[in-house]
């Protein structure tokens, strides 16, 4: 079961008692089947056959490997009362629509009373920095005393629950259910990470955003979007008056410059390397314990002190501050909130177990992230070695695997190539691609260790006092899949265990 589905489990009183006839009228279709539509009361709408409850409508979505209707007997046995799909069910009353995925967001938003209309939703999209920026926005809003919610790739957090999600942005039924739960518990604003897959697949359709912020764009997910132009167009689709009231764009990135020039809604820009933005960071200092900078805004200036590691976090914090200020949040309060963040799971996250060397877990999973992070990590080594554990996840852009190994070897002294989550691919072939890049990278020592736990142990056993060990690629992700087998694996926990085991 997807961990994010526990949002529903923790708050079972969802649903508004809408009838099948009302849903049919809303969709402009008719109920197929012999049961009187007015007598079918729908408690909730879900797209996951494994989490259907009595009284639910089941959205049966066509997929790459399965069609949702392949599980129609399972959902009927679980108590589903209605199916919504592109063809009728053979066992349940049905509503037939042309593209069920495309109506999923607007339908579930309508079903839950359009919750985003009653919340100020701060979206964050881009390639790198989305999670950190979303957490900074959440902290900025919390510092004003508002009741806030958070939906990120690292956490879904709100009144009464805190769960690790299965994906960056939840599917539409889970998302709208979550927003409705937030509203019911008095939440007034929400910081939300928005992935390109979520945009393209309609997961955020039906969600009204107060602010949409853009971090940057670099080579990633090109197996899905096919080209950078397609990738950019997907992101840019969110920056229209129909989707968001305010656009906030980092123009240090050349894709950001292009985006800001083409927006048709109120737009704020920010930058750390240029002075022609609406909000600018100056006097930037990044060190071993964090970073600090001065932010200049139309509403004054403030000194920001970051407790999270990495100079790249300055840009993320600046974007979050700009989003808050654009909404009218007090600058001093936003600064205080962002400065209070002490860590973000899997994002340049230190691991402390009494060791004499530095150990860090970071999500970097593309070459842009590597180029941003590795020079900083090298600077922490006190002329010692940089020992990097690297791999690649299956089912994603195979074109970036060799470059991941090559860039890691260019910066590191030791590169240990291991498995991440192979999914449906041959893990040996994934490692082979990363290894080819690593062997071309530079003079780094390259080691292959398929077992991720043993790879961590190899890294920690060779680490000396001045070295830095960094585990890359998974960050806060806690589930790995080898074909049909899924298992729990937390990099932070496992790296700490390896440190303790090798220090005995």
N, C-alpha and C positions, 0 to 999 in steps of 0.2 A: 504494500500500500504506500502511496506517496505520503511522506511525512506532512506535507502541507494540508492534506485532507483532514488532519486532526483538528484543524480550525472548526470544521463542522462537528466533529465528535465532541469537542469541548463546549459547544453551544448548540444543543439539539433543537431548540425552539425556533427554527427558521421556517420560512414559508409564510404565505399569506392566504392560503385557502382559495386560490384561484381555480376556476373550473376549466376543464378541457375546452369547453365551448368558448370561454373568454380568450384562451390562448389561441384557438383557431381563428377567432375574429381578429385578434391582434395581428396574426400572421397572414390573414387574408386567404385562408384555406379551410378545408372541412375535415371533420373527423372521419377516418375510414374505419369501419367496424360496426357491429350491431348494437353496441352499448350506447345508451342515451348520454350524449356528451355533457349535458347539464348535471348529471349525477356523478361525474368523475371529478373529484376534488384533488387537485395536485398540491402536495405539501412542499415540494422542492423540485429543482431541475438539476440533474447531474449527468456528466458525460463519461463517468467511470463505472463500468459494470460491477466492479469489486466493492463499491461503496454505496450502492443503491439501497434505499430503505423503503419500507412500506409507504405507499402514497406518493412516491417520486415519479416524475416524468424522466424518461431516459433519452438523452440526445445521442443518437447513434451516428457517429461521424465516420466517413470513409477515411481510411488511413493507408499508409504504404504497405503494411503487412496484413492488416486486418480491417474488416468493416465492423463497425459497432454492432450491426445486426447479427454478427456471428455469435454474439452472446445474449441474444434475445430471450432464450429459455432460462438463462441464469438470472437475468434481471426480473423476469416474470416470477420466478421462484422466490426472489428476494422481496417481492411485493410491489414492483413497479406497476403503475396503472395506465401509462401512456408512453408511446414511443414517438419521437420526432426525428425524422430521417428523410433521405432522398428516395426511399421506397417504403411501402407499408410493411409492417411486421406481420408474420404469420400467426402470432400468438397473442398480440395485444392491440387495442385500439391505437390508431396511428394518425399523425399529422405529417403530410408529405410536403416537403419544400425542395426547391431546386438545389440549394447549397447550404446544408445544415451548419457547416462551419461558419459561414458568413453571417448567419442570423443569430449565432450563439451568444455573442456579446450583447447586442442590442436586446435580445429576448430576455436573457437572464438579468440584465439591468432593469428592464421594464418589470419583470416578475418581482424583483426586490424593491420596487419603488424608486428606481434611479438614485441610488445612494450617493453617487459621486456629485450629484447636484447639491447635496447638503453638506459636503465636505470640501475643503480646499485641498486638492490633490496636486502635489509637487512631483512631477515625473522627471526622471533622469535617464537619458539615453546616450549612446555613443559606443565606442569600442572598449577602451580602458578607463578605469576610474569610476564606473557607474556605482558600484557597491559603496565605495568610500564616500563618494559625494552624497549618496542617498542617506547614509548614516550621519554625515555632517549636517544635512538639511534637517533631519529628525532632531538632532541635538540643538540646532538653532531655534527651532520652533518650540521645543520643550522648555528652553530657557525663558520663554515669555510667559510660562505658566499654562499654556494651552494643553489640552488633552490630545495627544497625538497617536497615530498609528504608523507602523513601519512595514513595508513590503519590499524586501531586498533578496538578493541571491544568497545572503548569509542568514537572514532571519525574517520571519513574519512575526511581528510583535504588536500586541494591543492589550486592552484590558482583560486580564484573566488568562492569557496564554502567551507562550513564547515557543515557537517551533522552528525547526530547520527545514526549509523548503526543498522540494525535489528539483525545481527549475527556477531560473532567474525571475520570470514573471508567471504567476499561476494561470491555468486555463480559465476561461471566462466564467464558468459557473462557480469555481472556487473564489475567483477574484471578487465577483459581485456579492457572493455570500459573505466574504470577509469584510467588504466595505459596508454592507448592511449591518453586520455585527458591530463594527466600529461605531456606526451611527447610533445604533440602539444603546450603546454603552456610553454615549456622550462625547465621543471623539469628534473633534472639529476640523482636524487637518491630518494629512497623511503624506509621508514621503515614500515614493514608489519607484523602483528600478524597472525600466522598460527595455526589454531586449528587442533586437531586430526580428527575431523569430516571432515574438509576441505581436509585433506590429503587423507583420506579413500574414500571420495566421488568424488575425482578428481577435486575439485574446483581450485587447484593450479597447476594441470597438464597444461603444455604449458607455465609455468612461469619459467624463468631462474633466479636463485638467485646468487648474488655475495657472500653473506654471509648467513649462516643459524646458528642461535644461539639456544642453548638448556638451559633451566632454571633448571628444575627438573622434577621428576615424582612421583606422589603419587596416592592413590586410588581415582579415579574419572572416570566417564563415563564408568564404568564397565558393565552397562546395555547394552552399545553399543559394547564395545570391548571384553566383556566376561571375560577377564583375564588380569593381569598386563603384561604378556608376549605378548599378542596380542596388548595391548596398546603401549608397548615399541616398538614392531616391526613396528607399524604404524609411530611412531615418527622417528625411525631410518631410515626409507625408504627415508627421506629427506636428509640424510647425505652421499650422494654418488656423485661422479664426474658428473653424469648425471643430478643431481638436483642443486648442488651448487658448487661454486668454493672453498669456504673456510668454514670449520666447526669451530664453537666456542662453547665450552662446559664447563659448570660449573661442576667441579669435586668434589665439596663439597657433591654432591648428588651421592649415590652409583650407581644409574642408569646412571649418567653422566660419572662415571669412566668406566663403561661397554661400553657406547657409544663411548667414546674417544678411547678406545682400539680397537674398531672394524671399525672405519672410514677408508675410502680408498681415501680421499681427503685431501688437506692441512688442518691441524687441530691445533687450538689454544685452550689452556685450561686456566681456571681461578679458583681462590679459595679464600675464606676468612678464612678457618680453616686449611689449609695445605700450605706448602711452595714449593712443587714440581710442581706447575703449571707454565705456561708461564707468567701469569699475576696474581699478588698476592696483596691482601689488608691487611695492617697492621695498628696498632695504631687506631683501630676502637672505636669511641665514639658515642653513641646514646643518645639523650636527648629529652627534651620536645619540642624543636623547629626544630629538624632534626637530622642529623648525619654527622660525618666527618671521613675520613680515608685517609691513604697514599696508593697510588697505585704504584706498582713496575712493570715495563714493560721492554722488551728488548730495548726500545727506551728512557728509563729514568724513573724518578718517579715524582709524582705530588701529592699535597694535594687536596682532593676533599671535598667540603662542600655541603651537601644536605639540601635543604629547605623543603623537603617532610618528613612526619612523618613515623616512624617505622624503627627498626633496620634491618628488612628484605629487606628494600630498598637498603642497602649497596650491597648485592649480585646482585640485579637487575642492579644497576648503574655500578658495576664492570663488569658484563657481557656486558653491552652496551659499556663501554669503550674498552673492549677487542675486540668487533666487529669492532669498529671504528679504533682502532690501527692496527688490522689485515688487514684492507683495505688500510692502509697507511695514515689515517687522523692524523693530527698533535695532539700530546698528550695534549699540552696546550690548544688548541682550543676545543678539545673534553671535557676536564675537565671543561673549562669555560661554555660550553653549558649545560652540565649535572648539574652543580652547579646552573644554572639559573632557573631550573624547580621549580616552586613554588607550584604546585599541579597537581594531576591527578584525573580526575573525578571518584568518587566512589571508590577510592583506599586510604583508611585511610584519607578521606577528612573531614576536620573540618567544622562544621556548626556554624557560628557566628551570633547571634541575640541579643547580649547584655546580655546573661545569665551568671550566676556566675559559672556554671559548664561546663564541656567539653562535647561536642556533636560531634559525628563522624559517617560518613557513610563509610562502607567498604564492598567490594565484597565477603569477605570470605564465601565460599560456600562448603568447604570440611574440614575435620578434620585437615589436614596438615596446611591449612591456619589459622584455629583456634589456633592450637598450636603455630604457629609463631606469631600471633597477640595478643592473650589475655594476655600473661604475660606483654607485653609492655603496653597495655591499662590499666592493673591493676596498673602498676607503675605510671601512670599519675593521679591516684585517690587521692593522698595525704591521704591515709588511709580511704578514703571514700568508697562508694559502686560502683561496676561495674554493671550497668543495661543494659542488652542485649535484643534486639529484634531479634528473630530468626524464621526461617521457612524453607521450602524446596519447590523447584519448581517442578511442575508436569511434567510427561513425561521424567523424568531423573532418574538415578540410585536410586531406592527405598532403596537399601541396606545402603545408607549413611544417611538416615533420622534419625533413632534412635541415631546413633553416633553423629550427629550434635547437637541434644538436650542434649546428655549426656556430651559432652565436654563443651558446653556452660555453663551447670549447674555446672560443676567442677570448672570453673574459676569465674563465676559471682555470685553476691549476689541475683540478681533478674533476672529471665528469663521470657520474655513475648513471648509466641508462637503465631504466627499469619500467615496469608496467604501471599505467595509471588505471584506466578502466577500458579494456579492449572492446567492450560491447559485443557486436556480432563478428568482429574481425579476428584474424589470427594475430595474437599478441606478439609472436616472433617476427612477423612481417612489419608490424608497427615499430618494434625496437630496431629492426634492421635499417629502417629509413632514418631514424634518429641517429643511429650509430654511424651511418654513412656521412651524415652531416658533421658529426662530432669529430670523426677522423680527418675531415677536411678543414676543420676549424682553425687549429693552431697546434701548439706543442703540448697541449694538456694531456695528462694521463687519462685514458678512456677505459672504463670498466663496464662490462655488461653484467647486470644482476637482475634477472626477471622478477624474483620475489621482492616485493616492495619493503617488507619488514627487514629482510636481510640487507637490502640496499641501504636502509637507514643505519643499520648496525655497522655496515662497512664504512659509511661516512663518519660516524661518530667514533669508531675505533681508531681511525687514522688522524683524527683532529687533535691539534696541539693548542697551546695556550693562546696564540695570536691568530688562530684560524677562524674562518667563518664557514659554517655549514648552512646551506640553504636548500630546502626542499621546495620544488616548484611544481606548478601545473594543476593542483587540485584545490588548494586553498582551504575553504571551509566545507567543500563537498565531502559527504560522509558515506556515500554508497558507491560501490564499484560493481560492474557487471561483466562477467565472463560468460557470454552466450546466454543460457537460460538461468544461470546462477547469479544471484545478487547477494552481496555481503557488505556489512558495515566496516568502514575503515576511516579513521579520523587521523589525518597527518599530524596534527599537533600532539594528540595523545600518543601516537606510535613513535614519534620522534623523541618525545620526553622519555618514553619507556626505553628506547634504544640508548639514550644518554645514560640513564640510570644503570642499565645492564652492562654497558661497556666501561663504566667508572668503578665497578666493583673490584 
